[in-house]
Amino acid sequence: MIVLGRIVAPFGVQGWVKIHPFGDDPVEWRKMPQWWLCAEDGAPAERWKPYTLKACRAHGKGLVAAFGEVPDRNAAEAIDGWYIGAPREALPKPAEDEYYWGDLVGLEVFNEAGTRLGVVDGLLSTGVHDVLQVKDEAQDGGERLIPFVAAYVLDVDLAARRIRVAWGEDW
């Protein structure tokens, strides 16, 4: 399952929920007639439950959505904090030079000099741009935060499971 976002609050009294998306262009999710919800991030696929999407629209910096299985505010409150995901085959294909966060997690990060900086452990959305959280085992679990922008991310090779960045070893 690719985790796409998280439900952050009920919205209104008719079962709608507010969603914080993890990544860009979440309005494209409307193309998926079914979404999968789970209370735990990283849970095995069999724990994710399918929900039928009734409606979805942009709202501020996030989304609001309604599901067939969530008829009222009480039901919306019951899924508050749950994660939204989808199997890879249900997702719209990303455009060139666009990636799902789930595809980046676990990739090794190297700088221009070929020095291994660590492994992508997660991403943060700052509102302006996304930031790679790179864990470095050589630094006793230290973390580097590298902006996921063209000025620093030179290339992403999903097949080789590598990201090359313009980032100093001591930054």
SVG drawing of the C-alpha trace seen along z (x, -y; Angstrom):
<svg xmlns="http://www.w3.org/2000/svg" viewBox="-25 -28 59 38">
<polyline fill="none" stroke="black" stroke-width="0.4" points="0.0,0.0 1.2,-3.5 0.2,-5.9 -1.3,-9.1 -2.4,-11.1 -4.1,-11.2 -7.6,-12.1 -7.2,-15.1 -10.7,-15.9 -14.4,-15.5 -15.8,-18.1 -19.4,-19.1 -22.2,-16.9 -22.8,-14.7 -19.8,-12.4 -17.2,-14.4 -13.6,-14.4 -10.6,-16.8 -7.5,-15.2 -3.8,-16.2 -2.3,-14.9 1.3,-13.6 2.5,-15.1 1.4,-17.2 -1.8,-17.2 -4.1,-15.2 -7.1,-16.3 -6.0,-13.6 -7.1,-11.0 -10.7,-11.6 -9.9,-9.3 -9.8,-6.4 -13.3,-5.3 -12.1,-3.4 -9.7,-4.5 -8.2,-2.3 -8.2,-3.4 -6.3,-2.0 -5.6,-3.2 -1.9,-2.4 0.7,-3.7 2.8,-0.8 0.2,1.9 0.1,5.0 -2.2,4.8 -4.8,7.1 -5.6,4.5 -6.5,1.8 -10.2,1.5 -11.7,0.3 -14.0,-2.7 -16.2,-4.0 -15.4,-7.6 -18.7,-9.6 -17.1,-13.0 -13.8,-14.8 -12.7,-18.4 -9.8,-20.8 -10.2,-22.7 -7.5,-25.1 -4.1,-23.3 -5.8,-19.9 -8.9,-18.0 -12.3,-17.2 -13.9,-13.9 -17.1,-11.8 -17.2,-8.0 -20.2,-5.7 -19.4,-3.9 -19.3,-7.1 -22.8,-8.5 -22.6,-11.1 -20.3,-13.0 -20.1,-10.2 -18.8,-7.8 -16.3,-10.5 -15.1,-10.9 -14.5,-7.2 -12.0,-7.4 -10.3,-10.6 -6.5,-10.1 -6.7,-7.2 -4.3,-6.9 -5.4,-6.9 -3.6,-4.6 -4.0,-2.7 -2.3,0.2 0.3,-0.8 -1.9,0.4 -4.8,-1.8 -2.8,-5.1 -2.6,-7.5 0.8,-7.3 3.1,-10.2 4.3,-12.6 8.0,-12.6 10.2,-13.8 7.3,-13.3 7.4,-10.5 5.2,-9.1 6.7,-9.5 6.4,-5.8 8.7,-5.2 11.4,-7.4 11.5,-5.9 14.3,-3.4 16.4,-4.9 20.1,-5.4 21.3,-9.0 24.7,-9.9 26.3,-13.3 28.1,-14.5 31.4,-13.2 29.9,-9.7 29.7,-9.8 26.8,-7.9 24.8,-10.2 22.2,-7.7 18.8,-6.3 15.5,-8.2 13.5,-7.4 10.6,-9.7 9.5,-13.0 8.2,-16.2 5.8,-18.7 6.8,-22.2 4.1,-23.9 6.8,-25.4 8.4,-22.1 8.9,-18.6 12.0,-17.6 13.8,-14.3 14.6,-12.9 17.8,-11.0 19.0,-8.7 22.8,-8.3 23.8,-5.1 27.4,-6.3 26.5,-9.3 24.8,-7.1 21.4,-7.5 21.9,-11.2 19.5,-12.8 19.9,-15.1 17.0,-17.2 17.5,-17.8 14.9,-19.9 13.4,-17.9 13.9,-20.6 15.9,-20.6 18.7,-22.8 19.7,-19.9 18.2,-16.7 20.1,-16.1 18.5,-12.8 16.4,-10.0 17.0,-6.5 14.2,-4.2 15.5,-1.2 18.9,-1.5 17.2,-2.7 19.5,-5.8 19.1,-9.6 22.0,-11.9 22.1,-15.2 24.2,-18.4 24.7,-18.2 27.9,-18.4 28.9,-15.5 29.2,-17.9 26.0,-19.9"/>
</svg>
